[in-house]
Amino acid sequence: MVDPVFFRLSDVPAQPWKNGGGLTREVVSWPPGAGVDDFLWRISVARIDADGPFSRFAGIDRVITLLSGPGVLLRGSFAADADAAVNAPADAHALTTPLAPFAFSGDVDIDCALQGGPSEDFNVMSRRGSVNATVAVVEQTGDLPADLPAITHGLVLAVGSEWEVVAADGARHMLPSGAGLWWADSSQTLQVRSRTDTPNSENQIPNAANAGAGASGRTGLIVVAFDMLAPKR
């Protein structure tokens, strides 16, 4: 059991890609010590600096969310989202709207094309048949807090503004932009409230374009929940 762990993206070590096209910050992988072939779920942030292919992850379901930058055009053998990709070719998705999660299979061969410069993306992976992942975004709540459902394995990340997170036991956490909490095997019922409508300049999400999602007018709290499935008999 791991109770909520505070993190700042700026403190997470960045690992450059082998092809030189970007870098990845792995926030957390579960279970501890698991590698690429045996993790159940994994959360990371990637900076994409150049056009090129995505790594293929057979048996893994993925959700990607644009954090900052102009975004990328994803091309692969998945159905096109006509509402999100105006004039995009078939089997493409324009990941150009910040804080709009897009789910796809890791079995798909995908390449990406930058849409005007480097971009930073939030990535969630879950092992198909063992874990179901959901990624949602809570918008500004004003004076009234929002109650999240109980989550046993999950993460919250503040993007573009500061958030107050209060646990059922009364523990209180202040999350500036680019900071969050993750936990595992520990049911958490959280109450969340946005603290400001403007980005926190001291704690912007680190990225090559030097602009957080708040710069586009979109801020929020990313909420990830993992549902651990019972083994099939």
N, C-alpha and C positions, 0 to 999 in steps of 0.2 A: 504494500500500500504506500502510495506517495501522495501526501497532502499538497495543496497548491504551492508551486515553486515559482518565484518571481524571476523574470528575465528581461533583459534589454537586448534588442537585436544588435545594437552597437557593440555589445560585449561578446557576441557569438562569433567564434573564429570563422573566417571565410576561407573556403577551399577553392582554388582555381580549377576550372574544367581542363581536362586533358587536351581538348581541341582549342583551348584559348578563347573560346567564345563567351565566357562568362565566369561566374563564381557562385558557390552555394554556401549558405550558412545553415547547418543542420541544427534546428532548435531542440528536437527530441525525437528519439526512436524507441519503440517499445516492442519487446521487453528489453531491459538494459543489456547491453553487450551484443544485441542482435546485429547481424550484417545485412547486406542487400538481399541475400537469398532467404533470410528467415525472419525478418521483422514482421510484426503484425500491423503496426501503423507507424507512420513517419511524418514529421512536419518540418518543413524547411522553407527558406527564402532564397530565391535565386535572382541574380542580376544577369540579364541577357545583354551582351555587348555586341553581338554579331549574328548575322543570319546563319542558320545551320540546323542540323537534326536534333531532335530530343532523344535522350536515351530511352530505349525500349524496356519496359518492365512487365514481362509476361505474368499473368495472374494477379495483377495489381489494378485496382481502380484508383483513378486520380481526380483531384479537383484543383483547378488553378484559378487564382484571383489576382488581378492586376492591382498592385499597390501604388506604383508611381511610374512616371514616364509616359510616352505616347502609346506604348503597347506593341503588340506583335500580331501578325496574321498567321494563324496556325493552319497548316495544310496536312490532311490525312484522310483516311478512309472512315470518317464519321460523318453523320448527316450535317449539312450546313444549317446554321441558325440564321434564317433570312432576316429576322428582326434585328439581330445584332451585327450582321455583316452586310451592309449595303454594297451592292455591286461585287460581292465576293464570289469567287468561282465555287462550283460544287465541291463538296467535301472540304470546306474551309470554315474557319471561325475567326472573326476579328475580335481579339482580346484587347479592346481599346477603351472600354468603360471601367474606371476604377471601382473596386468593391462589388463586382458582379461575378460571382463564382461560376465556373464552367467545368462540368464533369465529363470525363472521357475515359476510355479504357487504356491501360498501359500496354495492352497488346498491339495497339495501333502504331504503325510507323508514322511519325509526325516530323515535319520540319517547320521552321518558323522564319518569318521575314520581319525585320524591324520596321516600324511605321513612323520613323523620324528620329530615332535615337535610342540609347539604352533604356531598358525598362526593368523594373523590379517586381517580382511575382511571389505570391504566397502559395506554397504547394503542400497538398495533403495527399498522402498515399495510404491505402488500406488493402490488406490481403483478401482477395475475393473468396467468399465461402467461409471466412473466419471472422471478418469484421465488416460492418457497414459504417460508412462515414457520412456525416452531414455537415455542411458548411453554410452558415447563415451570417447575415450582417445586421446588427442592431443600429438603427439610425439615431440621431440626436433624440434624447428623451425629454428634454426640457426640465421642468421642476419635478416631474413624477418619475420614480425609478421603474425599471422593467424587471419582472421576475423571470428568470430562466428556469426551464424544467431541470429536474435532477439529472446530472451527468456524472457517470462513473469514470470514464476516461475522456479527457477533453482539454481544451485550451481556449483562452480568450486573448485577443491582441487589440490594443488601441491604435487606431490609424487616424492621424491628422488632428486629434484633439485628446483632451485628458478625460479619463473615466474613473469613477469611483466604483469599486466592487466590494460588496459586503457578503460574507459567507453566513450560513445559517447559525454558526456558533458565535457570530458577532465580529469575527476577524475582518478588519477593514484594510483594503489595499487601494492606493492611488496609482493609476497607470497613466503616465504621460504617453504621448504619441511614440510608437516604437517599442513600447514595453507591454508585457503580458504576464499571464499565469498559465502553467500547465499542471496537470495532475493525472494520476493513473490508479485504477483499482481503489478509488476512494470517492464515494458518492458525494457530490457537491451540489447544493441548491444555492445559486447566487442571485443577488439583487444588484442590478447595474444601473448607473446613472451618468449621463454625460455632464461634464463640469464646465465646458466652454464650447462655443461655436467656432472658435478659431484655432488654427494649428498651434502647438507648443513649439516655439522656435528652438528651444534648447534641446529638444529630444525628437527631432525629426527622424523618420526612418532613414537609415543610411542608404544612399543609392548614388549611382554614377551621375544621374541627371540633376541631383541636388534639389529635388522637389518631392514633397510627400503628397499623398492622395488629397490632403487638405487643400493643396494648391489648385486642384481642379474643382474645388467646391464640394467634394464628397469626403465626408468623414464618417467614422463609425467604429463599432466594436465587432471584430470578427469573432464568431463563436463556432468552435469545432466540437462535435460530439461523436464519439465512437461507440457503436453498439457491438459488443463482443458476442458472437454467435455460439450457441452450444454445439459441440462436436457432433457430427452425424454418426448414427449407429449403423 
